[in-house]
Amino acid sequence: QVQVVESGGGSVQAGGSLRLSCEASGSGYRFSRYCLGWFRQAAGQEREAVAAIDVGGVAGAGSTFYVDSVKGRFTVSQHNANNIVYLQMDSLKPEDAATYYCATSRLYTNCDSGWTRKTMFPYWGPGTRVTVSS
């Protein structure tokens, strides 16, 4: 069984920063390769892709991917010593406010197989809320 848990949400003023964390565990995920995606869903809107990273297991992180609206402001990275993935969000805008979700692909799936598609990710965390005030 795979468990995915996000943390780090909160409230911030426009222009501020937050860092979200995500950890996947169970069924070999700690030491294996897979794609980890970050998605967000604002009230009344569809869940949309934000960023993704090829988690490298013992080999370390691989490629990163971003949607245009967050390029240059958000950074996704993997902690070298453990299986935690971070989403550093800088220069936050009110339109970034949403519930952020972390999701993992099946093992040995690369992000370039279609990371913006929700259907690529069978395992999801419960979400963490981000509020940005203007």
C-alpha positions in Angstrom: 0.0 0.0 0.0 1.3 3.5 -0.9 0.9 6.5 1.4 1.3 10.0 0.2 1.3 12.9 2.6 1.7 16.6 2.0 2.5 19.3 4.6 3.5 23.0 4.8 0.4 24.8 3.6 -0.7 28.1 5.2 -1.5 31.7 4.7 0.8 34.3 3.2 0.6 37.8 1.7 1.1 38.3 -2.0 4.8 38.3 -2.8 5.6 35.9 0.1 6.9 32.4 0.1 5.8 28.9 1.3 7.4 25.5 1.1 5.3 22.4 0.7 6.7 18.9 1.5 5.5 15.6 0.2 6.6 12.1 1.2 5.6 8.8 -0.4 6.1 5.6 1.5 5.2 1.9 1.2 5.4 -0.7 -1.5 9.1 0.1 -2.4 8.6 3.8 -3.0 11.4 4.9 -0.7 14.2 3.6 -2.8 12.7 3.4 -6.3 12.2 5.7 -9.3 8.9 7.3 -10.0 7.3 10.6 -11.0 5.9 12.9 -8.3 3.5 15.5 -9.3 2.1 18.6 -7.6 -1.4 19.7 -8.5 -3.7 22.4 -7.2 -7.4 23.0 -7.1 -9.0 26.3 -6.4 -12.6 26.6 -5.3 -15.0 25.8 -8.2 -12.2 25.0 -10.6 -10.6 21.8 -12.0 -7.6 20.3 -10.5 -4.6 21.4 -12.5 -0.9 20.3 -12.8 1.7 22.6 -11.3 5.0 20.9 -11.3 6.6 17.4 -11.3 9.9 15.7 -10.6 11.5 12.4 -11.5 12.3 11.0 -8.1 15.5 9.0 -8.3 15.5 6.8 -5.3 19.1 6.2 -4.2 20.3 7.8 -7.4 18.8 11.2 -6.5 16.4 13.5 -8.3 16.1 13.7 -12.0 14.3 16.1 -14.3 11.9 18.7 -13.2 8.8 20.1 -15.0 6.6 23.2 -14.5 3.6 24.8 -16.0 4.2 28.2 -17.5 2.3 30.1 -14.8 4.8 29.1 -12.1 8.1 28.9 -14.0 10.7 31.1 -12.3 8.6 31.3 -9.1 8.2 27.6 -8.0 11.0 25.1 -7.5 10.5 21.4 -7.0 13.4 19.4 -5.5 14.2 16.2 -3.7 16.0 16.0 -0.4 19.1 13.9 -1.1 19.1 12.0 2.2 15.5 10.9 2.2 12.4 10.6 0.1 10.9 14.0 0.7 10.1 16.2 -2.2 9.7 20.0 -1.7 7.7 22.6 -3.6 9.3 26.0 -2.9 6.8 28.7 -3.8 8.1 32.2 -4.1 6.6 35.5 -5.3 3.1 34.0 -4.5 0.1 35.6 -6.2 -3.5 35.6 -5.1 -4.3 33.3 -8.1 -1.9 30.7 -6.6 -4.3 30.2 -3.7 -5.7 26.6 -3.8 -5.5 23.2 -2.1 -2.3 21.7 -3.3 -2.0 18.0 -3.8 1.0 15.7 -4.2 0.6 12.5 -6.3 2.8 9.7 -7.3 3.0 7.6 -10.5 3.5 3.9 -10.5 7.1 2.8 -10.0 9.5 3.2 -12.9 7.3 5.7 -14.7 9.0 8.9 -15.9 7.4 12.3 -15.7 7.7 12.8 -19.4 5.1 10.1 -20.0 2.5 12.7 -19.4 2.9 14.4 -16.0 0.2 17.0 -16.6 -2.5 14.3 -16.8 -4.1 13.4 -13.5 -4.7 9.8 -14.7 -1.0 9.2 -14.7 -1.0 9.4 -10.9 -2.9 6.6 -9.0 -1.8 7.7 -5.5 -2.8 11.0 -4.0 -2.3 12.8 -0.7 -5.2 14.5 1.1 -4.1 18.0 0.1 -2.8 21.1 2.0 -4.4 24.5 1.7 -2.5 27.6 0.6 -4.1 31.0 1.0 -2.6 34.1 -0.5 -3.9 37.5 0.5 -3.5 40.6 -1.7 
